[in-house]
């Protein structure tokens, strides 16, 4: 029963990550066309999606602990690999396929998030360049003494006569 529940949770997680991936693609589009309102809308959708992923992750962890109760696992936290040792061969194949699907979608999500990060960085560089062209920084004009002339030597006193 727990293996079926675990596979169901993993399928739901895969769907949520797929939706997150689609939202990241939309975000790339909004960044390239400089649509701030659309970008804010996508970010709000992403936040809701991430909350759903977080609750599914909590359920997955609970299910893994339930599945492995009475069994030993490697490390501090039980993993899906530990579950594969406990379930039947057919369930193990299904769980392994779901694990591969999740791993694939997460890697794709990492790539597109990296691309979005680079796009935002380039946009910020463009904005900075534009601002510096419109309002160049002026070098400060000093009419007074330079820093070397202002600095006074510090006298070291070895004896305090007021003591």
ZADO-1210 file (C-alpha; in nm, 4 decimals, padded with zeros to 6 digits):
<atoms>
<atom x="00.0000" y="00.0000" z="00.0000" code="UNK" pos="1"/>
<atom x="00.2771" y="00.2452" z="00.0882" code="UNK" pos="2"/>
<atom x="00.4618" y="00.1768" z="-00.2393" code="UNK" pos="3"/>
<atom x="00.1469" y="00.2640" z="-00.4350" code="UNK" pos="4"/>
<atom x="00.1052" y="00.5815" z="-00.2326" code="UNK" pos="5"/>
<atom x="00.4729" y="00.6669" z="-00.2837" code="UNK" pos="6"/>
<atom x="00.4475" y="00.6203" z="-00.6597" code="UNK" pos="7"/>
<atom x="00.1345" y="00.8370" z="-00.6634" code="UNK" pos="8"/>
<atom x="00.3162" y="01.1125" z="-00.4736" code="UNK" pos="9"/>
<atom x="00.6140" y="01.0884" z="-00.7085" code="UNK" pos="10"/>
<atom x="00.3831" y="01.1185" z="-01.0103" code="UNK" pos="11"/>
<atom x="00.2232" y="01.4272" z="-00.8568" code="UNK" pos="12"/>
<atom x="00.5667" y="01.5726" z="-00.7899" code="UNK" pos="13"/>
<atom x="00.6644" y="01.5071" z="-01.1511" code="UNK" pos="14"/>
<atom x="00.3557" y="01.6935" z="-01.2720" code="UNK" pos="15"/>
<atom x="00.4289" y="01.9863" z="-01.0417" code="UNK" pos="16"/>
<atom x="00.7906" y="02.0043" z="-01.1592" code="UNK" pos="17"/>
<atom x="00.6692" y="01.9872" z="-01.5188" code="UNK" pos="18"/>
<atom x="00.4401" y="02.2829" z="-01.4531" code="UNK" pos="19"/>
<atom x="00.7294" y="02.4657" z="-01.2899" code="UNK" pos="20"/>
<atom x="00.9418" y="02.3951" z="-01.5969" code="UNK" pos="21"/>
<atom x="00.6706" y="02.5372" z="-01.8242" code="UNK" pos="22"/>
<atom x="00.6476" y="02.8453" z="-01.6026" code="UNK" pos="23"/>
<atom x="01.0251" y="02.8876" z="-01.6280" code="UNK" pos="24"/>
<atom x="00.9963" y="02.8828" z="-02.0061" code="UNK" pos="25"/>
<atom x="00.7299" y="03.1537" z="-01.9834" code="UNK" pos="26"/>
<atom x="00.9575" y="03.3477" z="-01.7536" code="UNK" pos="27"/>
<atom x="01.2361" y="03.3326" z="-02.0140" code="UNK" pos="28"/>
<atom x="00.9982" y="03.4786" z="-02.2704" code="UNK" pos="29"/>
<atom x="00.8880" y="03.7604" z="-02.0399" code="UNK" pos="30"/>
<atom x="01.2482" y="03.8435" z="-01.9542" code="UNK" pos="31"/>
<atom x="01.3489" y="03.8653" z="-02.3205" code="UNK" pos="32"/>
<atom x="01.0533" y="04.0885" z="-02.4153" code="UNK" pos="33"/>
<atom x="01.0956" y="04.2946" z="-02.0960" code="UNK" pos="34"/>
<atom x="00.7373" y="04.2400" z="-01.9763" code="UNK" pos="35"/>
<atom x="00.7530" y="04.3085" z="-01.6027" code="UNK" pos="36"/>
<atom x="00.3799" y="04.2536" z="-01.5403" code="UNK" pos="37"/>
<atom x="00.3881" y="03.9134" z="-01.7097" code="UNK" pos="38"/>
<atom x="00.7032" y="03.8263" z="-01.5172" code="UNK" pos="39"/>
<atom x="00.5368" y="03.9138" z="-01.1857" code="UNK" pos="40"/>
<atom x="00.2373" y="03.6992" z="-01.2766" code="UNK" pos="41"/>
<atom x="00.4612" y="03.4018" z="-01.3568" code="UNK" pos="42"/>
<atom x="00.6550" y="03.4501" z="-01.0328" code="UNK" pos="43"/>
<atom x="00.3285" y="03.4402" z="-00.8353" code="UNK" pos="44"/>
<atom x="00.2276" y="03.1186" z="-01.0130" code="UNK" pos="45"/>
<atom x="00.5712" y="02.9737" z="-00.9376" code="UNK" pos="46"/>
<atom x="00.5292" y="03.0548" z="-00.5682" code="UNK" pos="47"/>
<atom x="00.2004" y="02.8632" z="-00.5562" code="UNK" pos="48"/>
<atom x="00.3602" y="02.5757" z="-00.7440" code="UNK" pos="49"/>
<atom x="00.6534" y="02.5658" z="-00.5030" code="UNK" pos="50"/>
<atom x="00.4156" y="02.5480" z="-00.2062" code="UNK" pos="51"/>
<atom x="00.2463" y="02.2468" z="-00.3644" code="UNK" pos="52"/>
<atom x="00.5863" y="02.0858" z="-00.4250" code="UNK" pos="53"/>
<atom x="00.6825" y="02.1475" z="-00.0635" code="UNK" pos="54"/>
<atom x="00.3686" y="01.9773" z="00.0705" code="UNK" pos="55"/>
<atom x="00.4208" y="01.6843" z="-00.1667" code="UNK" pos="56"/>
<atom x="00.7795" y="01.6535" z="-00.0482" code="UNK" pos="57"/>
<atom x="00.6616" y="01.6387" z="00.3131" code="UNK" pos="58"/>
<atom x="00.4124" y="01.3657" z="00.2199" code="UNK" pos="59"/>
<atom x="00.6838" y="01.1776" z="00.0308" code="UNK" pos="60"/>
<atom x="00.9154" y="01.1829" z="00.3310" code="UNK" pos="61"/>
<atom x="00.6379" y="01.0574" z="00.5589" code="UNK" pos="62"/>
<atom x="00.5552" y="00.7812" z="00.3110" code="UNK" pos="63"/>
<atom x="00.9195" y="00.6741" z="00.2849" code="UNK" pos="64"/>
<atom x="00.9471" y="00.6523" z="00.6639" code="UNK" pos="65"/>
<atom x="00.6243" y="00.4495" z="00.6750" code="UNK" pos="66"/>
<atom x="00.7464" y="00.2177" z="00.4005" code="UNK" pos="67"/>
<atom x="01.0804" y="00.1624" z="00.5706" code="UNK" pos="68"/>
<atom x="00.9485" y="00.1216" z="00.9238" code="UNK" pos="69"/>
<atom x="01.1046" y="-00.1902" z="01.0680" code="UNK" pos="70"/>
<atom x="01.3828" y="-00.1882" z="00.8059" code="UNK" pos="71"/>
<atom x="01.7301" y="-00.0423" z="00.8107" code="UNK" pos="72"/>
<atom x="01.8538" y="00.2248" z="00.5714" code="UNK" pos="73"/>
<atom x="02.1880" y="00.3793" z="00.4865" code="UNK" pos="74"/>
<atom x="02.2725" y="00.7268" z="00.6138" code="UNK" pos="75"/>
<atom x="02.0752" y="00.9640" z="00.8309" code="UNK" pos="76"/>
<atom x="01.7739" y="01.0073" z="00.6038" code="UNK" pos="77"/>
<atom x="01.6092" y="00.7253" z="00.4100" code="UNK" pos="78"/>
<atom x="01.6131" y="00.7606" z="00.0323" code="UNK" pos="79"/>
<atom x="01.4178" y="00.6193" z="-00.2569" code="UNK" pos="80"/>
<atom x="01.7056" y="00.3788" z="-00.3206" code="UNK" pos="81"/>
<atom x="01.6476" y="00.2342" z="00.0255" code="UNK" pos="82"/>
<atom x="01.2793" y="00.1860" z="-00.0609" code="UNK" pos="83"/>
<atom x="01.3676" y="-00.0071" z="-00.3748" code="UNK" pos="84"/>
<atom x="01.5219" y="-00.2793" z="-00.1570" code="UNK" pos="85"/>
<atom x="01.2007" y="-00.3270" z="00.0417" code="UNK" pos="86"/>
<atom x="00.9287" y="-00.3271" z="-00.2269" code="UNK" pos="87"/>
<atom x="00.8451" y="-00.5924" z="-00.4876" code="UNK" pos="88"/>
<atom x="01.0319" y="-00.6043" z="-00.8179" code="UNK" pos="89"/>
<atom x="00.7452" y="-00.4559" z="-01.0227" code="UNK" pos="90"/>
<atom x="00.6972" y="-00.1709" z="-00.7755" code="UNK" pos="91"/>
<atom x="01.0730" y="-00.1151" z="-00.7699" code="UNK" pos="92"/>
<atom x="01.0796" y="-00.0778" z="-01.1493" code="UNK" pos="93"/>
<atom x="00.7957" y="00.1713" z="-01.1390" code="UNK" pos="94"/>
<atom x="00.9592" y="00.3713" z="-00.8594" code="UNK" pos="95"/>
<atom x="01.2905" y="00.3693" z="-01.0437" code="UNK" pos="96"/>
<atom x="01.1231" y="00.5007" z="-01.3620" code="UNK" pos="97"/>
<atom x="00.9570" y="00.7773" z="-01.1644" code="UNK" pos="98"/>
<atom x="01.2900" y="00.8614" z="-01.0025" code="UNK" pos="99"/>
<atom x="01.4531" y="00.8901" z="-01.3470" code="UNK" pos="100"/>
<atom x="01.1685" y="01.1084" z="-01.4746" code="UNK" pos="101"/>
<atom x="01.1982" y="01.3377" z="-01.1735" code="UNK" pos="102"/>
<atom x="01.5741" y="01.3553" z="-01.2136" code="UNK" pos="103"/>
<atom x="01.5409" y="01.4447" z="-01.5829" code="UNK" pos="104"/>
<atom x="01.2846" y="01.7194" z="-01.5278" code="UNK" pos="105"/>
<atom x="01.4898" y="01.8635" z="-01.2398" code="UNK" pos="106"/>
<atom x="01.8029" y="01.8790" z="-01.4559" code="UNK" pos="107"/>
<atom x="01.6060" y="02.0536" z="-01.7317" code="UNK" pos="108"/>
<atom x="01.4668" y="02.2931" z="-01.4723" code="UNK" pos="109"/>
<atom x="01.8187" y="02.3702" z="-01.3475" code="UNK" pos="110"/>
<atom x="01.9305" y="02.4475" z="-01.7025" code="UNK" pos="111"/>
<atom x="01.6439" y="02.6826" z="-01.7788" code="UNK" pos="112"/>
<atom x="01.6810" y="02.8555" z="-01.4407" code="UNK" pos="113"/>
<atom x="02.0492" y="02.9093" z="-01.5183" code="UNK" pos="114"/>
<atom x="01.9505" y="03.0569" z="-01.8543" code="UNK" pos="115"/>
<atom x="01.6991" y="03.2874" z="-01.6838" code="UNK" pos="116"/>
<atom x="01.9637" y="03.3947" z="-01.4353" code="UNK" pos="117"/>
<atom x="02.1995" y="03.4821" z="-01.7206" code="UNK" pos="118"/>
<atom x="01.9249" y="03.6746" z="-01.9019" code="UNK" pos="119"/>
<atom x="01.8489" y="03.8778" z="-01.5902" code="UNK" pos="120"/>
<atom x="02.2186" y="03.9457" z="-01.5358" code="UNK" pos="121"/>
<atom x="02.2557" y="04.0682" z="-01.8956" code="UNK" pos="122"/>
<atom x="01.9471" y="04.2860" z="-01.8564" code="UNK" pos="123"/>
<atom x="02.0947" y="04.4423" z="-01.5431" code="UNK" pos="124"/>
<atom x="02.4230" y="04.5047" z="-01.7240" code="UNK" pos="125"/>
<atom x="02.2330" y="04.6744" z="-02.0064" code="UNK" pos="126"/>
<atom x="02.0417" y="04.8930" z="-01.7616" code="UNK" pos="127"/>
<atom x="02.3640" y="04.9846" z="-01.5822" code="UNK" pos="128"/>
<atom x="02.5341" y="05.0698" z="-01.9117" code="UNK" pos="129"/>
<atom x="02.2391" y="05.2813" z="-02.0209" code="UNK" pos="130"/>
<atom x="02.2356" y="05.4690" z="-01.6903" code="UNK" pos="131"/>
<atom x="02.6081" y="05.5332" z="-01.7037" code="UNK" pos="132"/>
<atom x="02.5725" y="05.6689" z="-02.0589" code="UNK" pos="133"/>
<atom x="02.2847" y="05.8971" z="-01.9631" code="UNK" pos="134"/>
<atom x="02.4360" y="06.0108" z="-01.6350" code="UNK" pos="135"/>
<atom x="02.8130" y="05.9607" z="-01.6402" code="UNK" pos="136"/>
<atom x="02.9965" y="05.9839" z="-01.3114" code="UNK" pos="137"/>
<atom x="03.2117" y="06.2888" z="-01.2766" code="UNK" pos="138"/>
<atom x="03.5533" y="06.2680" z="-01.1240" code="UNK" pos="139"/>
<atom x="03.5689" y="06.4669" z="-00.8015" code="UNK" pos="140"/>
<atom x="03.7559" y="06.7934" z="-00.8388" code="UNK" pos="141"/>
<atom x="03.9912" y="06.8604" z="-00.5486" code="UNK" pos="142"/>
<atom x="04.1121" y="07.2103" z="-00.4907" code="UNK" pos="143"/>
<atom x="04.2444" y="07.1395" z="-00.1454" code="UNK" pos="144"/>
<atom x="04.5331" y="06.9328" z="-00.0168" code="UNK" pos="145"/>
<atom x="04.5510" y="06.5666" z="-00.1080" code="UNK" pos="146"/>
<atom x="04.5273" y="06.2862" z="00.1472" code="UNK" pos="147"/>
<atom x="04.9022" y="06.2694" z="00.2048" code="UNK" pos="148"/>
<atom x="04.9145" y="06.6285" z="00.3162" code="UNK" pos="149"/>
<atom x="04.6187" y="06.5896" z="00.5525" code="UNK" pos="150"/>
<atom x="04.7552" y="06.2901" z="00.7412" code="UNK" pos="151"/>
<atom x="04.9464" y="06.3939" z="01.0518" code="UNK" pos="152"/>
<atom x="05.2066" y="06.1746" z="01.2130" code="UNK" pos="153"/>
<atom x="05.0898" y="06.0131" z="01.5347" code="UNK" pos="154"/>
<atom x="05.3131" y="06.0742" z="01.8330" code="UNK" pos="155"/>
<atom x="05.3702" y="05.7758" z="02.0532" code="UNK" pos="156"/>
<atom x="05.3700" y="05.8568" z="02.4202" code="UNK" pos="157"/>
<atom x="05.5383" y="05.6087" z="02.6495" code="UNK" pos="158"/>
<atom x="05.4839" y="05.7966" z="02.9730" code="UNK" pos="159"/>
<atom x="05.1554" y="05.9484" z="03.0852" code="UNK" pos="160"/>
<atom x="05.2268" y="06.2380" z="03.3183" code="UNK" pos="161"/>
<atom x="04.8626" y="06.2751" z="03.4217" code="UNK" pos="162"/>
<atom x="04.8501" y="05.9358" z="03.5888" code="UNK" pos="163"/>
</atoms>
